[in-house]
């Protein structure tokens, strides 16, 4: 794109990142890293092994896995090699890896990596073309619903680690119950997936509109109403009891199998102490075709359009975003027992997994941080450095550069995060300003006379007037590391 | 690519990752992560701020930055949007970011991320098409050579953290000295870059061959010989003294400026305690055009073809790799004061930085680990889990699944990495086998009678016969977490 001036000193193109992508730095980056580190700690606690796959896959691997969303896949240019495309999610690469590695019969694998979708971005809501997914999947033949229950336990631990446990609900459903329910109500076999996707919109649209969509898709009004009666149900274990007591449903083979699974699941969720977080929600359908059993989605009040709009000062319209959509679910997944088999006919490895939408979680946590900052409770520092080494002196002051370097070096060797002004003769106020700008908590101040007798001044920055240590105190160089470490244990550190 | 069978149950394409890419998992992944974590800890210690940029950039951003290597850039397909390409390194994205963010005058930024080059892969040597770089750069106007010296201090700390400090040499040179030297010897201005790239091969080729290349590039034999005399010099500070004492060189303005920089550098390197790691090497030239001052490259004995061949049992030819190339340099960088200016005529931000070649470092460390393993000193476990919860019982044994779940849950809540057999009635030997396969150090064993009185058995796995705790001991459930934590503090943990 040529700028108006077009010549001379101007560049002939826009200086920006590609559409739907962004740079991450500073407080955003620290927050995102802290989310990753909390999540991967939980994954490891559950025996997770990290897998890293290439950012692009052969096109044939991705083909036929994503239905109509395949149009969102980024292709690499044909430069005389293999046809490749950027990965769309982390599930298909896992299935490809499992199909390739036939010695692997069981694995709990996790992967935290970027995925790519040529979708309409909505930056304010954290919906980008390049975004992170954090996936945990349990692959292998196990007794029914044990891994499924552990995945839900992981969900609770992750949101506990993020301090969001009080705001989440895990919506549960079972593909077999859903399919059986449709069958029992009289939905024709070939309409089940399309009716299912209409039902999935019940969290965004009122029943009337969903019913209209069903009728447009060719469903008889009375069948739609019958479906409607059931899919409006949501709650705890009592929903399972209602299903089992229902004459129509309990006669259906699919429903029966699904109900047996749910029976076990509720038992295991009790042992794992997560019953209070789940909602058995018969309207949950999930888009992807490959699910074969339990499905789930984690929502918060911000997931809905109203919740999100309320949390935003300015109208979200100003970002060109669809105001009818909230942040959406912040984690989702389910059981997919046949995907690996698509890659290797000899391999049948049942899988169940969860994908955390980190960018959406980030959006929510950032709002909370900004709220905290407004209320003066911010805990995020601009830099992670702990010590600033500075020097001062009178007339003819040398700047003590080599001495500052040597003291910084002493602290680095002890693993302490240290900076100093990178100039030969910095003025003292300038050095304090640099330390302040980084939110650095400690200063080590060198003076020629003190250093001559092996001492430096240690000063905690930002102490209130009148504090007994406001002016700092002298420390011998041999004890400097120890004294700094003592101070740091008492000082607010950046979140991580 | 169709397989021979071509039909029925077979897939119509190869199940693999794209050429020059690979999956990472298991011990490899744990080792790589431990390298990243050691490096980023050093980066943070020096006030580094993490930047994350998109994996692709607008093509115009990358254009004209890499000389003839531009042909190695991966383009994205034209799908009706902007022309984009996968990043080739992390330096150009940094320069683009600095140009875009005009409020940033100073920054120490680091980035650990994958880059992409459509080059001939050499897997055994860690040269891939998708590979990681770990970059640390200091941007901003500072007094001369202070940031440059800190970068070299960082190099030493990184290789100390990796336990490789005894095997590295940092080769140093200065572009101004090199250019001045060529000028003083009579190399014509327009041949300086091409002669420079011939000189750069002196670490791989004997002088005769390098001289031949120079002559082929049109240099007179006696000029080549004069250049040869100088570029064979390498050593410590004495090289600088020799340059200053040399009549021909000391008269050259470029050499004079470079020598002043080197004078300061040696002073600062002494304060930072890294003098013993550097070698002032007049043959070091570095390929990229954008360097303007100090340049450096970190080498190990494995960097050379002979060193690498010696370290490999099988001939490296069997991998189709060029046997004339070693692992190469394992870190490299230099000062580039004009790159940001290429993106924004209004911005002139001097930069100096280093890029660590993690995949090459990985290759070297993995060889060492394998050597250790052969000698029975392996410290890497297959899994990171710390506890396996199991149960046993006599005839009519229920399997105690819910009880195992509940105990696992108790440990998870305390942050302890715990697994259990995901089946209803696992046999005891099967459970021990699972724990063993993962190298898990502790077992918590449930028996119905013990659990009835609130006790479980804690057992350290792999203890020698006759050890007093070989059979484990009973612990009450209230004290279980505390006892496990005590044990873990005494047990070998995986490297990280």
Interface residues (C-beta under 8 A of the other chain):
Chain A: X9 X10 X11 X12 X13 X14 X15 X16 X17 X18 X19 X21 X22 X23 X24 X25 X26 X29 X30 X32 X33 X41 X44 X45 X46 X47 X49 X50 X51 X52 X53 X54 X55 X56 X57 X58 X60 X61 X74 X75 X76 X77 X78 X79 X81 X82 X84 X86 X96 X97 X99 X100 X109 X114 X116 X118 X130 X138 X140 X142 X143 X146 X147 X149 X150 X153 X157 X267 X268 X270 X271 X272 X273 X343 X344 X345 X383 X384 X385 X401 X402 X403 X405 X406 X409 X412 X415 X416 X417 X418 X419 X422 X423 X424 X438
Chain B: X9 X10 X11 X12 X13 X14 X15 X16 X17 X18 X19 X21 X22 X23 X24 X25 X26 X29 X30 X32 X33 X41 X44 X45 X46 X47 X49 X50 X51 X52 X53 X54 X55 X56 X57 X58 X60 X61 X74 X75 X76 X77 X78 X79 X81 X82 X84 X86 X96 X97 X99 X100 X109 X114 X116 X118 X130 X138 X140 X142 X143 X146 X147 X149 X150 X153 X157 X267 X268 X270 X271 X272 X273 X343 X344 X345 X383 X384 X385 X401 X402 X403 X405 X406 X409 X412 X415 X416 X417 X418 X419 X422 X423 X424 X438
